[in-house]
């Protein structure tokens, strides 16, 4: 069974909230490539960042979901930026897990 968009968002959120990387590492491939707004990050870099992050994700909207890819929007609030922001995310799946994660902040008008 493939990962769902909700399971992916929950994995990120639970890692942020608890600092436990297993919530995220259980749903990604060992060779995960994370593409935030700028650059690329490895799984080790992502887990280091995610376990020390205090952001909270919410208000997600699924655009596309199948066994190969997930796409949607979610809100994010973090101590660094107290304004609620919106991110668009795309995840490529392999063997039911997240293999590539693209994340782009939506800039308001």
ROPATI-258108 format. One record per residue (C-alpha): residue in one letter; x, z, y. Coordinates in nm, 3 decimals. Each point is the difference from the previous one (the first is absolute). Layout:
+------+---------+---------+---------+
| type |      xx |      zz |      yy |
+------+---------+---------+---------+
|    A |       X |       Z |       Y |
...
+------+---------+---------+---------+
This chain:
+------+---------+---------+---------+
| type |      xx |      zz |      yy |
+------+---------+---------+---------+
|    X |   0.000 |   0.000 |   0.000 |
|    X |   0.131 |  -0.094 |   0.343 |
|    X |   0.044 |   0.224 |   0.298 |
|    X |  -0.289 |   0.008 |   0.248 |
|    X |   0.030 |   0.008 |   0.379 |
|    X |  -0.144 |   0.354 |   0.008 |
|    X |   0.249 |   0.121 |  -0.264 |
|    X |   0.285 |  -0.150 |   0.202 |
|    X |  -0.112 |   0.167 |   0.325 |
|    X |  -0.051 |   0.329 |  -0.188 |
|    X |   0.352 |  -0.025 |  -0.146 |
|    X |   0.155 |  -0.039 |   0.345 |
|    X |  -0.223 |   0.267 |   0.156 |
|    X |   0.058 |   0.257 |  -0.275 |
|    X |   0.377 |  -0.050 |   0.025 |
|    X |  -0.016 |   0.047 |   0.379 |
|    X |  -0.216 |   0.314 |  -0.031 |
|    X |   0.177 |   0.174 |  -0.290 |
|    X |   0.355 |  -0.132 |   0.030 |
|    X |  -0.015 |  -0.076 |  -0.375 |
|    X |   0.138 |  -0.351 |  -0.063 |
|    X |  -0.170 |  -0.032 |  -0.341 |
|    X |  -0.330 |  -0.095 |   0.166 |
|    X |   0.170 |  -0.316 |   0.125 |
|    X |   0.265 |  -0.058 |  -0.267 |
|    X |  -0.270 |  -0.006 |  -0.272 |
|    X |  -0.175 |  -0.300 |   0.160 |
|    X |   0.299 |  -0.217 |   0.097 |
|    X |   0.254 |  -0.206 |  -0.195 |
|    X |   0.358 |   0.125 |  -0.022 |
|    X |   0.112 |  -0.295 |   0.212 |
|    X |  -0.264 |   0.042 |   0.273 |
|    X |   0.071 |  -0.190 |   0.320 |
|    X |  -0.162 |   0.154 |   0.304 |
|    X |  -0.027 |  -0.214 |   0.311 |
|    X |  -0.104 |   0.211 |   0.295 |
|    X |  -0.045 |  -0.162 |   0.340 |
|    X |   0.377 |  -0.064 |   0.016 |
|    X |   0.251 |  -0.041 |  -0.284 |
|    X |  -0.018 |   0.080 |  -0.372 |
|    X |   0.028 |   0.333 |  -0.181 |
|    X |   0.079 |   0.086 |  -0.362 |
|    X |  -0.196 |   0.244 |  -0.215 |
|    X |   0.259 |   0.273 |   0.063 |
|    X |  -0.028 |  -0.049 |   0.378 |
|    X |  -0.380 |  -0.001 |  -0.015 |
|    X |  -0.019 |   0.320 |  -0.208 |
|    X |   0.247 |   0.176 |   0.231 |
|    X |  -0.208 |  -0.095 |   0.305 |
|    X |  -0.341 |   0.063 |  -0.161 |
|    X |   0.086 |   0.351 |  -0.123 |
|    X |   0.105 |   0.099 |   0.352 |
|    X |  -0.290 |  -0.167 |   0.181 |
|    X |  -0.300 |   0.186 |   0.135 |
|    X |  -0.227 |  -0.296 |   0.072 |
|    X |  -0.360 |  -0.004 |  -0.120 |
|    X |  -0.171 |  -0.323 |  -0.109 |
|    X |  -0.374 |  -0.061 |   0.013 |
|    X |  -0.281 |  -0.241 |   0.087 |
|    X |   0.108 |  -0.269 |  -0.242 |
|    X |  -0.169 |  -0.338 |  -0.033 |
|    X |   0.069 |  -0.229 |  -0.294 |
|    X |   0.033 |  -0.371 |   0.077 |
|    X |   0.120 |  -0.119 |  -0.340 |
|    X |   0.057 |   0.167 |  -0.336 |
|    X |   0.090 |  -0.156 |  -0.336 |
|    X |   0.255 |   0.047 |  -0.280 |
|    X |   0.270 |  -0.182 |   0.202 |
|    X |  -0.036 |   0.134 |   0.352 |
|    X |  -0.171 |   0.243 |   0.236 |
|    X |  -0.065 |  -0.043 |   0.371 |
|    X |  -0.174 |   0.211 |   0.258 |
|    X |   0.015 |   0.223 |   0.304 |
|    X |   0.042 |   0.374 |   0.042 |
|    X |   0.032 |   0.240 |   0.290 |
|    X |   0.300 |   0.228 |   0.044 |
|    X |   0.061 |   0.308 |   0.210 |
|    X |   0.344 |   0.158 |   0.021 |
|    X |   0.153 |   0.284 |   0.204 |
|    X |   0.230 |  -0.253 |   0.168 |
|    X |  -0.296 |  -0.210 |   0.121 |
|    X |  -0.316 |   0.207 |   0.032 |
|    X |  -0.209 |  -0.308 |   0.076 |
|    X |  -0.185 |  -0.140 |  -0.301 |
|    X |   0.159 |  -0.334 |  -0.089 |
|    X |  -0.104 |  -0.276 |  -0.237 |
|    X |   0.227 |  -0.160 |  -0.260 |
|    X |  -0.059 |  -0.313 |  -0.202 |
|    X |   0.156 |   0.019 |  -0.346 |
|    X |   0.061 |  -0.254 |  -0.274 |
|    X |   0.119 |   0.103 |  -0.345 |
|    X |   0.121 |  -0.230 |  -0.273 |
|    X |  -0.059 |   0.141 |  -0.349 |
|    X |   0.199 |  -0.040 |  -0.321 |
|    X |  -0.103 |   0.157 |  -0.330 |
|    X |  -0.273 |   0.194 |   0.181 |
|    X |   0.239 |   0.162 |   0.250 |
|    X |   0.101 |  -0.066 |   0.359 |
|    X |   0.311 |  -0.225 |   0.009 |
|    X |  -0.001 |  -0.105 |   0.366 |
|    X |  -0.158 |   0.185 |   0.292 |
|    X |  -0.035 |  -0.164 |   0.344 |
|    X |  -0.124 |   0.215 |   0.288 |
|    X |  -0.068 |  -0.116 |   0.355 |
|    X |  -0.138 |   0.200 |   0.289 |
|    X |  -0.295 |  -0.160 |   0.179 |
|    X |   0.066 |   0.009 |   0.373 |
|    X |  -0.319 |   0.071 |   0.198 |
|    X |  -0.102 |  -0.234 |   0.282 |
+------+---------+---------+---------+
